[in-house]
Amino acid sequence: MVIDARTGEVLHSRNADTRLHPASLTKMMTLYVVFDAIKRGEIGLDTQVRISRHAASEPPSKLGLRVGQRISMRHLIRASAVKSANDAATALGEAISGSEAAFARRMTATAKALGMSRTTFLNAHGLTEAGHLSTARDMTTLGRRLFYDHPEYYNLFSRQSADAGVLTVRNTNRRLLSDYAGADGIKTGYTNAAGFNLVASAERNGERIIATVFGGRSSATRNAKVAELLDLGFQRAPSHARVKKPAPVNLEGVGSAIVARSLRPRLRPVRPVAGDILIGKVGEVPAAPPLPAAVAPSVVPEPPARAAALAAPQIAQVAPTPAPEQGRVVSRLSSSGGRHWGINVGRYGSRYQAEQVLLVTALSEIGTLDQALRKVVQSPQGWEANFVGMTAERAEMACRRLAARDMNCNTLGPS
């Protein structure tokens, strides 16, 4: 597939809509989604990402990241764009969406929004997986989108080498970048199932051509074919053409795991019960002064709704104690065995990311976190992602289960 990048006009195509394995061309979409997330403030370039066992275990090509290691987003981006590191790409996906599977769904949703109608992503790196497919036309579209939608990052693809934090990495496309005049990107890919793939872009005298090849027999024959297609593009493209950038696409909320609005169910009216009655939520409703027994409420008041609430409140239930001579109302549980504990699952660069991690964690560990409350707390170092309103035993159990899956977790005692 060959296009004039200025206008999007197709200058040559053959089997451009055949669905094939994209291999590491996948990382073009991984990076597109990451750039979009940074632009919208979901995460920052200096956000420190903790490497999971899943990311560290990805096969080569890789950066050699270790389980539990922390590395900045910018270094993961460089490793993915320049070295095509699989562990870095997986870590990027987990940092944005909480899991690689969730990130792949976001990648596919983004592809559809960009008009890539025959592309399905199942991972962030491009290693062969049944159903993980794309076409030369779709990948050419993505290459043009990277150039026009995220020009501030496009220079990454032309770097012969880059500092990836733990080491300096060399570009997998350096041979074409060196040998073809005007070449400045974009991405190579190779697996046994895919063959040698490449999306290449070159600019000469104000003309920009993008060419895509799937299924080359070797890197040398692939590069030769791409050079031939780029030459054909420059021959057929008009010397002067008005640039028609691709139409803007609103990706707000595409593939997001965050619930935009959660309705709060109304509480059922209850009759006064002699003994201790728990009202409100620990840490959210101030302690209410004791009320005379004669004016004890017959309906527990509903807490005010919060905008963009992530979940309905959890009202802890306790068995009534033997009725004293006069009923009384208390606003919290006793300190022995009460729900004053919590857990912290990390510090993040934005509220959005902390909320996203909380939701994904709650869904993955519903057995111990089903009654916990999600709470994001801003600190000078970032946004703390906490679950609160737990017993000490439940908090410790949740942390043990999360740690067994290499997820960050620390218990929080009563404050």
N, C-alpha and C positions, 0 to 999 in steps of 0.2 A: 504494500500500500504506500502511495506517495501523495502528499498533499502540499499545496501552497499554504504555509502557516498563516500568511497575512489575511487570507480570505476564507480558508477552509476548503477551497476547491480541490477536488480529487483529480490528480494528474495521471495516475496509473493505479490499477488494482488488479489483483488476480487471487481468487479464493479468499477475498478479504473478509468474508462473513463465516468462514469455517471455524467452528469452535475447537480450540486446541489448548494444550497445557501452556500457560504463560510463563512458567518458571519464575525467575526473579523479576520479571517485568511487573509482577504483583506488587513489588515494593514501591512502584510509582504511585499506586493507590494508597498504600500504607502511608507514604509521606504526604500525599495530597490531604488525607484525612487529618494527619498530625498538624500540618500547616494551617488547616482550617480551624482546628481546635485551639491552636495558639492564637490565631487572629481573633477568635471569639472569647478569649480569656478563660477557657476551660483549664489550661495548664500553661506553664511558662518554660522558656528555654533553659532556665537555671534550676527548674524543679529536679530534685534528686529522686531517682527511681530505684526502688529496691528490686534486685534481680531474684526472680522466683526459680524454683527447681525446674519448672517446665521450660522457662526461657534458657536457662543455663545448659539444659540437656539437648538443645537443638543441634543437629549435625552441621558440619561445615558447608559452606563458608561461614566462619563465625569470628567474633571478636575475642572469644575466650573468657566470657564473663563468668563469675563464680556466684554460687547461691548465697544470698544475703548481701552481696556487694551493692553499694550505692553508686550511681553514676548519673550525670546530668542528662537531661533531654537533648541538649545540643550535641553532646558526644554520641548519643545513640543515633541521632539523625545523620550525623556525618558518617558513622560506620555503616548505616543502612544504604545511604545514597552512594557512597564512594566504594566501599569494600563489598557491599551487598551481604552484610553479615546477618545471618538468620537469627542468632540469639538477640541481636540488637533490635531487629524488626519485631520479634515476639514481645520483647520488653516494652517497646513503644505501644503496641496494641494493648497490653495489659495495663499500662499506665493511663491510657485514655479511657478504656471501657471496662476495666476490672478483670477481664478475661480475654483470651485470644478469640474465643468463639463469639463473644459479644462484639468484639471489634470487627471480626469478619462480616458479621451481619450489617454493621454500620458501613463497612466498605462496599458491600453489595448495594445497600440502599443509596449510597452516594453515587455509585456507578449508574444506577437507574436514573437518578436525578440529572446526571450529566448527559444522558442519552446513550449510555453504553448498554444497549438492550440485550445483548447476548453474552453478558459477563456475570459469573457467579464466583464469589470468593469464599473460601472456607478456612483460610489461614492468612497470616500477615506476611509470610516469607516467600511462598510460592513453591515449596516442595510439593511433589506430586501427591494429589489426593483426588479420589474419584469425585467428579462433579465440580472441581475447581478449574474453571475453563474461561477462556476469553477468545477474542478474535483480533486479527490485524487491524480491522477498522476501529474497534473499540479502543485498542491500545494507542492507536494514532490519535484518536480523539483525546485520550487522557494526556498524551504528551503535549498536545497543543494547549490543553487546559492548564497544565503545570506552568507552561511558559507565560500565559496571559493572566491566570488567576493568582499566581504566587510568584511574581517576578523577583521579589526580594530574596527568595531562596534558590532561584534557578541556577545561580552560579555554582552551587554545590556540585552539579552534575558535570562541570567542566574541569574540576580540580584534579590534577594528576595525583595528588596525595592530600591527606587531611589529618589533623590531630584529633584522634578519637578518645582522648583522655588517658586510656591505659596504654595506648601505643599509636604510632603513626601508621595510617593505612594507605594503600595504593589503589588507584582507580582500576576497576575491572575492564574499563573501556579505554584505557590509556593508549592502546595501539591505534585505534581509529582517531582519537583526539590528536595524536601526534602526526598521523599520516595524511589525514584528509583536511585540506585547507578550509577553514571556517567552521569545522565541527566543534560543538560545544555541549554535547550531551547525546542521549539522555540516560538510557539504562540497558544493561545486558541481562541475559538470563540463560541458564543451562540446567537441564536435568536429562537423564537418560530418556525419559518419556517425551520430553519437549524438543530435544535437540538444542541447537544454538540459536537463541532469539536475540533481537536487538531493536530498540526504538532509537533512532538517531536523528539529530537535528543539526543543521548547518546554516550559517548566514554568510552571504556574499553580496556586497554592494546594495544593502538594503533589502535583499530578497532572502526569505527564510523558507527552507524546505524541511519537511519531516518525512522520514521513510521508516517503514517497519518490515522486518523479516522474521518469520517463524520457521523453525525446523531446519536450520542450517546443519550441514554435516560436520563442520569444524568451525572454530573461531575465525580461522583465516578465510575459508570460503564464505562464511557469513559476512565478514567485513568487506570482502570483495563485492559481494552482491549488494550490500548496502551502499557502497561507494558508487556502484553502477546506477542504482536507483536515485541517489542524490544527484548525480550528473544529469540523469534524465529529467529530474524535477527542475533543475536550473535551466535546462534547455527549453522546457515547455512553459515555464512560468513567465508571465509578462514582466518586462523590465520595471514597469511602474504599475502599482496596484494600490488601491485604497485599502488600508487596514480595516478589517471588519472583525473586531474582537468577538469571541463567543458571548452570547447573551448571559448576563448575570443569573445565577441560580441561587435561590434562597435555601440554604442547607440547615437553617435553624431547626433543631430538634430531630434532624434525620439520624436515625439509628440510635438516638439517645435512650439510655435506660432510665432516665429520671422521669418520674410521674409529674406532669405539669400541675395537676390539681387533684387532690384526694378529698372526697366528701366525708364529712364527719358524721357518723350515725348518731341519732338522738338516743339519749339514755332512757331506759324505761323508768316510769315512776315507781318508787319503792316506799313501803310503809316504814315508820320509825321502828327500829329494833333496839330493845334494851341492851345495854352493853356498849362496847367500843365500836364505833363506825368509822371506817376510813373514807376520807373524802379527798378529791384532788389527786395530784401527781407529785411524787417526791421531786424536788428541785425546780418545779415550775409554778406551783401555787403556794403563796406564803401561808404560814401556819395561821389557822383561824382561831380567834379567842374562844374559850369554852362558852357554850350557850346554855342558858337555863333549860332544864328538862322540859319545861312547859312550852318552849318555843323551838324545840328540835324540829328541823325541816322534814317534811314528808316527801320531798323530791330532791335528789342530789342535783345541785345546779350544774349545768353544762359549761365547761371551760370555753372561753371565747375562741372562735376559729382563727387559725393563722393562715395567711396567704401562702399559697403553694405548699401546703402541708404535705409531708411525705407519707404519713401514715396516720390512722386514727389513733387516739390516745388509748393507752392500756390502763384499765382501772383494776388495781390489785384487789383480790377478794380474800377475806380472812373469815374464819369460822367465828361466830359470836361466842363470847365468853358468858359464863353464868351471869344473869342479870343482877346488878348491884341494887342497892336501895333506890338510887336515882340514876337514870341514864345520863351519859355524858358523851360529847363529841370530841374526837381527837383528829389532828391533821396529819399525823405521820405514824408509821409503825414504830414499835419499840426498837431499841438499838440491837437487841439480841435476835439475830436471824432476819433482820429487816432488809428491805430492798434498797439499801444505801450504797451498793457496790456497782461497779461498772467495768468496762474494758475500753482500752484505746487501741485502734487498729491502724494508727499511722498519722503522720502530719503531711499535709499537702499544700500545693501552691495556690489553690483557689477553693472557695466554698463549693463551687460546682463539683470539683473533683472529689472533695471529701464526702459530699452527699452521695455521689455516684458510688464510691467505694462502700459506703455504709449500706446502700441498697443492695448491691451485689453480694456483700458479705452476709446480710440478713437472709437473702434468698438461698445462699449456699449452706448456711448453718442454721436453718429454721428450727431445728430441734431444741437448741439452747437459747436462741435469740428471739423466739416468737413473741415473747412478752416484754422484751427490752425496748427502751425508747431510744431512737436515734437522735444524737445531739452533736452539732458542729460548734466548736469553740475557737474563736480567733485568738491567736497568741502572737507575740513579736516574731516568732520563727515561721508562722504559717497558720494553717487551719487544721485543728485537731479533730479527728473523726472518732467519736465516742458512742458507746452504747451504755445507757444508764438505767437505774431502776431495777437492779438485779440483786439477788442474794449472793453472799460470798461464795457459796458452793457452786451456784450456776455460773458466776463470772469465771471462776477457776476452771470449771469444766469446759466453757466456751473457748477459753484461751488454749487449753490443751488440745482441743479438737482442731482449732485453727492452726496452731503451731505444727500439728502433724501434717498439715497440707502446705507447710512453708509460708504461712501467712503471718504477717506481723501482728503481735497482740501483747498487751500488757494490762494487768488488772489495776483497777482504780478503787482504793478504799474509801470509806466515808470521809467526807471533808468536814 
